[in-house]
Amino acid sequence: MTSARRELIVRALARVEGEGRLDVTIRDGRADRVALAIYEPPRFFESFLRGRHYLEPPDITSRICGICPVAYQVSACNALEQACALTIDDAVLDLRRLLYCGEWIASHVLHIYFLHAPDFLGLPDSIALARTDRAALERGLALKKAGNAILDTIGGRPIHPVNVRVGGFHRAPTRTELVPLAEQLGAALEHAVSTVDWVSSFTYPDIELGHDLLALRHGSRYAIEDGEIVSSTGLRCPAEEFPRHVVEHQVPHSTALHAELDGRRYLTGPLARYSLNSSQLTGQAASSATAAGLGAQCRNPYRSIVVRAVEVVYAVEEALRIIDRYQRPVPSFAAAAPKYSVGHGVSEAPRGLLYHRYELDTDGLLTAAIIIPPTSQNQAAIEHDLRTAVNSHLTLADDDLTAVCERIIRNYDPCISCATHFLTLTIDRR
């Protein structure tokens, strides 16, 4: 007997960063194969970091992603500063957190207004949104401009910042230089609150995920630039124990590795951060979360856009708080002395926990590097959710079912370029 077979193929996913496709095969009324097939060429970052000087990774790894370069710089700095046993001045740490707030604002707003919101408004893209609700898109542009202004002022430029270095910054701004930022962020806060109101008015499917959640937790504030690793099933560990729990493996359909947490699929990113740390939101961010009906946890992937909007409010408020108390650090960095050592670093990229590990020799050259981005960690959960959705919507026509699948992928804002750097590469430097 010939089995009934149905195939759905999206050759190039739209409104996501990077290049990927979706392959779904339905056989005998069930999803037989569901693959988020990432075909973007691997980029070899872990391999060509070997042999580089220990001060170079923050600049090199920032080129992994034009949307979240600060995440790579900060995780790299955290790992290398641990390897060099550096103690960083609180004022420098505040400046680093301020820079990271700029990235959260810029990245989240890009996703909300330009990639995700059209799905809920029945629109094909942000160009159509500009035609139907110009004021909304202008609000998003103003918010993104505020995030970019932080990156430019602190980092030296909004894409691939050049002012970050191991131990701190090449140069710290004066208080006077931060005054225009505070003025711009004051206006941006109103836009951020309006964004939460806007996205919370969308209609959302009633879905709750059962994945384990993984995020950072800080002792006294909502985790961004550093913290302890925690999970919804009770894991608590420092960055150096991350490899004991998270194991990567290759799948045949992807140039990015998949990962498991203690043998299970899991999710990192806004839903995990919020569900594990919502009690640490403060001020208007906490009020906006309550008004949006998020509750103490949010496990609905479609409502991740609401969580991102709340995190934009938090990042704007946090940036204003840091600027208000800012004291220019002198010097602007702590000098490091290289030694044979291993360092582990984590931070909360907009899309989730980002892990770096570096081994140094006595000359301060890297002998090994491991980078595990959030999109790699989320791939198994995304594919599981796709399979569940396909099996729940088999009566839909192919085009409609394909649209459902693409929406599910965009819920997670995958950054495909971040994930594609796993292949073994041997470099002979002569």
URZIMO-V145451 format. One record per pair of residues at least 24 apart in sequence whose C-alpha atoms are under 6 Angstrom apart, sorted by the first residue. I is the first residue (numbers start at 1). J is the second residue. D is the distance in whole Angstrom. If there is no record, write none. Layout:
[[I J D] [I J D]]
This chain:
[[3 28 6] [4 28 5] [15 115 5] [17 415 5] [17 416 6] [18 416 5] [18 417 5] [30 391 6] [37 253 5] [37 254 5] [38 254 5] [38 255 6] [39 255 6] [42 420 5] [42 421 5] [43 421 4] [44 421 5] [45 421 6] [46 369 5] [46 370 6] [47 425 6] [50 366 5] [50 367 5] [50 368 6] [51 365 5] [51 366 5] [52 365 5] [52 366 6] [53 364 6] [53 365 5] [54 364 5] [54 365 6] [62 160 6] [64 418 6] [65 418 6] [66 159 6] [69 160 6] [71 349 5] [75 345 5] [75 346 5] [75 347 5] [75 356 6] [76 356 6] [77 166 5] [78 345 5] [79 343 4] [79 344 4] [79 345 4] [80 343 6] [82 343 5] [83 341 5] [83 342 5] [83 343 4] [84 338 6] [91 329 6] [92 168 6] [97 225 6] [98 319 5] [99 151 6] [101 315 5] [102 147 4] [102 150 5] [102 151 6] [104 350 6] [105 147 5] [105 312 5] [106 144 5] [106 147 5] [108 308 6] [109 144 6] [143 188 6] [167 333 5] [167 334 5] [168 333 4] [169 332 6] [169 333 6] [171 332 6] [172 332 6] [174 328 6] [192 313 5] [196 309 5] [199 306 6] [200 292 5] [207 300 5] [208 299 5] [208 300 5] [209 299 5] [211 266 5] [212 266 5] [213 266 6] [213 267 5] [213 268 6] [213 272 5] [214 268 5] [214 272 6] [215 268 6] [215 272 6] [215 273 5] [215 353 6] [221 280 6] [222 280 5] [224 348 5] [225 347 5] [226 347 5] [239 344 6] [239 345 6] [240 344 5] [255 420 6] [256 419 5] [256 420 5] [257 376 6] [258 376 5] [258 377 6] [259 377 5] [265 380 6] [265 381 6] [267 378 5] [268 352 5] [269 351 5] [269 352 4] [271 298 6] [285 310 6] [285 313 5] [285 314 5] [301 411 6] [302 411 6] [338 364 5] [375 414 5] [375 415 6] [376 419 5]]
